[in-house]
C-alpha cells in the first residue's frame, strides 16, 4: 500500500510539473509566431490591377496584372527585410499594409509605416518617408547622372544584373576613393534579381566597378543597404586628422542610418573595407 501511495504521488507530481511547464511555455511559443498579414486591397488603374501577394515575409513585392487577359505583366520587389539568424524568422517578417495611387505613383506602405512611391512607368522606387529632400522626378536625376555611370552600369556589362537606384538624394557622390588622383563615382544601385540595394563605385581611371551591398556583403552592412538613409563623402585630409584608423589611400564614404549607426567605407589599397563608427 505504501509503495502504491508513493507511485500515485509521483504520478501526481509529474502531472503538476507537466501542467506548469505547459502553462509557462505555450504562451511564449504563441508569442513567437506572428499573425497572418493583412489582406491588401488591389489598386486598379488603366486596365491594370496592382496587387500585394504578401506571401513572402523576406520581402515586400507587388505584381501588375492585365485585367482583360488576366496576364501577369511584371513583378517588382519594393523592399527587403534583413533577418537575424538568432531570432525566429516569422516574427521578423514585414509585409505590405496598403496600396494606393497618387499622381501616377503607386503608394506602398509597409507594416512598419515606411512609405514607398513606385513610378508605374519606369518602376523607379522612392522612399517618401525619409528626411532627405527629393528631386521632383526621376527624369531630373537621370539628366544629372555622370557619363561614366550609364557607361559602366546602365549600358555596360553589369546592366543585366544591376540598375541605378533613385530612392535617395543624392543618388551619386564623387571623390578620389582609391587615391590614384582621378575622380571616381559612387552610385546607388539595386540588384535586379533580388531588389537588394547597395553602392557601385566606379574608378575613373579604369572604369572598373566595385559592388558593395546589392547582393555583395561588406562588414556590418550586410548584402542589402535598404537600411541606409544617409551618405556623404569624407575627404582623405579630414579622415587623417580626425580618425584613428589604418592608412587612408583616398576619400571615404560615410554611410549610416539616421539617429543610429554609421560606418566608413574606404579603400585599403586592395579592396573596399568597412570601419564601424557608432551605434
C-alpha positions in Angstrom: 0.0 0.0 0.0 2.8 2.4 0.9 4.5 1.7 -2.4 1.3 2.3 -4.3 0.8 5.7 -2.5 4.4 6.7 -3.4 3.7 5.7 -7.0 0.5 7.7 -7.1 2.3 10.7 -5.6 5.0 10.6 -8.2 2.4 10.5 -11.0 0.6 13.5 -9.5 3.8 15.4 -9.1 4.8 14.6 -12.7 1.4 15.8 -13.9 1.7 19.0 -12.0 5.2 19.7 -13.4 4.0 19.0 -17.0 0.9 21.2 -16.5 3.1 24.0 -15.1 5.6 23.7 -18.0 2.7 23.8 -20.5 1.3 27.0 -18.9 4.7 28.6 -19.0 5.9 27.5 -22.4 2.8 27.7 -24.5 2.3 31.5 -24.2 5.9 32.1 -25.2 5.6 29.7 -28.1 2.5 31.5 -29.2 4.2 34.9 -28.9 7.0 33.7 -31.2 4.5 33.3 -34.1 3.2 36.3 -35.9 -0.3 36.8 -37.1 -1.3 36.5 -40.7 -0.6 39.6 -42.8 -3.5 41.9 -43.6 -5.3 41.4 -46.9 -4.4 44.3 -49.1 -7.0 45.8 -51.4 -5.7 46.0 -55.0 -5.3 49.2 -57.0 -6.8 49.3 -60.5 -5.6 51.9 -63.0 -5.9 52.0 -66.8 -6.9 48.3 -67.1 -4.1 47.0 -64.8 -4.6 45.5 -61.4 -1.8 46.1 -58.9 -1.7 43.6 -56.0 0.5 42.8 -53.0 0.5 39.0 -52.6 2.1 39.2 -49.1 3.3 35.6 -49.3 7.0 36.1 -48.7 8.0 37.7 -45.4 11.5 38.3 -46.5 10.4 41.0 -49.0 7.5 43.2 -49.9 6.7 43.0 -53.6 3.9 43.9 -55.9 2.5 42.4 -59.1 0.9 44.0 -62.1 -1.9 42.1 -63.9 -3.7 43.0 -67.1 -7.4 42.8 -66.2 -8.7 41.9 -69.7 -6.4 38.9 -70.2 -5.6 38.1 -66.6 -2.0 38.0 -67.6 0.8 38.9 -65.2 2.8 41.8 -66.7 5.6 42.2 -64.1 6.7 41.8 -60.6 8.7 44.3 -58.5 10.4 44.0 -55.1 9.7 47.2 -53.2 11.6 46.4 -50.0 13.5 43.6 -48.4 13.8 42.5 -44.8 17.1 41.8 -43.1 16.7 38.7 -40.9 18.7 38.0 -37.7 19.5 34.2 -37.8 19.5 34.2 -34.0 15.8 35.1 -33.9 12.6 33.4 -35.1 12.2 34.1 -38.8 8.5 34.7 -38.9 8.5 37.4 -36.1 10.9 39.4 -38.3 8.8 39.3 -41.4 7.4 42.6 -42.6 4.6 42.7 -45.1 2.8 45.4 -47.2 0.0 47.0 -45.3 -1.7 49.0 -48.0 -1.6 50.2 -51.6 -3.0 53.4 -53.1 -2.4 55.6 -56.1 -1.5 59.3 -56.3 -0.3 61.4 -59.3 0.8 58.4 -61.4 2.6 56.8 -58.5 1.7 53.7 -56.6 2.0 54.3 -52.9 3.1 51.3 -50.9 3.0 51.3 -47.1 4.7 48.6 -45.0 3.5 47.3 -41.7 6.3 49.4 -40.1 4.8 52.6 -41.5 7.5 53.1 -44.2 6.1 54.5 -47.4 7.4 53.9 -50.9 6.5 55.6 -54.2 6.6 53.4 -57.3 6.7 55.1 -60.6 4.3 53.0 -62.7 6.1 53.9 -65.9 9.7 53.5 -65.0 9.3 51.2 -61.9 11.7 53.5 -60.0 11.2 53.3 -56.3 11.5 56.3 -53.9 11.3 56.1 -50.1 9.0 59.0 -49.5 9.2 59.0 -45.7 12.9 59.7 -45.5 14.0 63.1 -44.2 16.3 64.0 -47.1 14.9 66.2 -49.9 13.9 64.5 -53.1 14.2 65.7 -56.7 10.8 66.3 -58.3 11.1 63.3 -60.6 13.4 60.6 -61.9 13.9 62.3 -65.2 15.7 65.1 -63.4 18.0 62.7 -61.7 18.8 60.9 -64.9 19.8 64.2 -66.5 22.3 64.8 -63.7 23.9 61.4 -64.0 27.7 61.4 -64.7 28.6 59.9 -68.0 30.6 57.1 -66.5 27.5 55.7 -64.8 25.5 54.7 -67.8 28.7 53.5 -69.5 29.6 51.2 -66.6 26.1 50.3 -65.2 23.1 51.1 -67.4 24.6 50.3 -70.8 27.6 48.3 -69.6 28.1 44.6 -68.9 26.6 45.0 -65.4 23.3 46.3 -66.8 21.6 42.9 -66.8 22.3 42.4 -63.1 22.1 45.9 -61.6 20.2 49.1 -62.2 20.7 52.6 -60.9 18.6 53.3 -57.8 16.9 56.7 -57.2 15.5 56.2 -53.7 17.8 58.8 -52.1 19.1 62.2 -53.0 21.8 62.5 -53.9 21.9 59.2 -55.7 25.6 59.5 -56.6 28.7 61.0 -55.0 32.1 61.9 -56.4 35.6 61.6 -54.9 39.0 60.1 -55.3 38.2 56.9 -53.4 41.2 54.8 -54.4 43.7 57.6 -54.1 45.0 57.5 -57.7 44.4 61.2 -58.4 41.4 60.5 -60.7 37.7 61.3 -59.9 35.7 58.2 -59.0 31.9 58.0 -58.7 29.8 56.1 -56.1 26.2 55.5 -57.3 23.3 53.8 -55.6 22.3 50.5 -57.4 19.7 47.8 -57.0 20.3 44.1 -57.8 17.6 43.2 -60.4 17.1 39.6 -59.2 16.5 40.3 -55.5 15.8 44.1 -55.2 18.7 44.4 -52.7 20.2 47.9 -52.5 23.9 48.8 -52.5 26.6 51.1 -53.9 28.6 50.7 -57.1 32.0 52.6 -57.0 33.3 53.3 -60.5 37.0 54.0 -60.7 37.5 56.9 -63.1 40.9 55.8 -64.4 39.9 52.3 -65.4 36.1 52.2 -65.4 36.3 49.2 -63.1 33.3 48.8 -60.8 33.2 47.6 -57.2 29.8 46.5 -55.9 29.1 46.9 -52.2 25.8 45.6 -50.9 23.2 44.8 -53.6 23.9 41.1 -53.0 27.6 41.5 -52.1 28.2 41.5 -48.3 30.6 44.0 -46.6 31.2 44.4 -42.9 28.2 45.0 -40.7 26.3 46.5 -43.7 25.5 43.1 -45.0 24.5 42.5 -48.6 21.5 44.8 -48.6 21.8 48.5 -47.9 18.0 49.0 -47.5 18.7 50.4 -44.0 20.9 53.2 -45.3 19.2 56.7 -45.5 22.3 59.0 -45.3 25.6 59.1 -47.1 28.4 61.6 -47.8 32.0 61.8 -48.8 34.7 62.3 -46.2 37.9 63.7 -47.6 41.2 62.0 -47.0 42.6 65.1 -45.3 39.7 65.2 -42.8 40.0 61.5 -42.1 43.7 61.6 -41.4 43.1 64.5 -38.9 40.1 63.1 -37.1 40.1 59.3 -37.3 42.5 56.8 -35.7 42.4 54.1 -38.3 44.6 52.3 -40.8 46.2 54.4 -43.5 43.7 56.0 -45.9 44.6 56.0 -49.5 41.8 58.3 -50.7 38.5 59.7 -49.8 35.9 57.6 -48.0 32.1 57.2 -47.9 30.3 57.8 -44.6 27.1 55.7 -44.7 24.5 55.5 -42.0 21.0 55.3 -40.7 19.6 58.4 -39.2 19.9 58.6 -35.4 21.6 55.1 -35.4 24.8 53.5 -36.7 27.2 54.8 -39.2 30.4 53.5 -40.9 33.2 54.5 -43.2 33.8 52.6 -46.4 37.3 53.1 -47.7 40.0 51.7 -50.0 42.8 49.9 -48.2 45.0 49.5 -51.2 43.4 46.2 -52.4 39.7 46.4 -51.7 37.0 48.4 -50.0 36.6 47.7 -46.3 34.1 48.6 -43.6 35.0 50.6 -40.5 32.2 50.9 -37.9 31.8 54.4 -36.4 28.9 54.4 -33.9 25.8 52.6 -32.8 
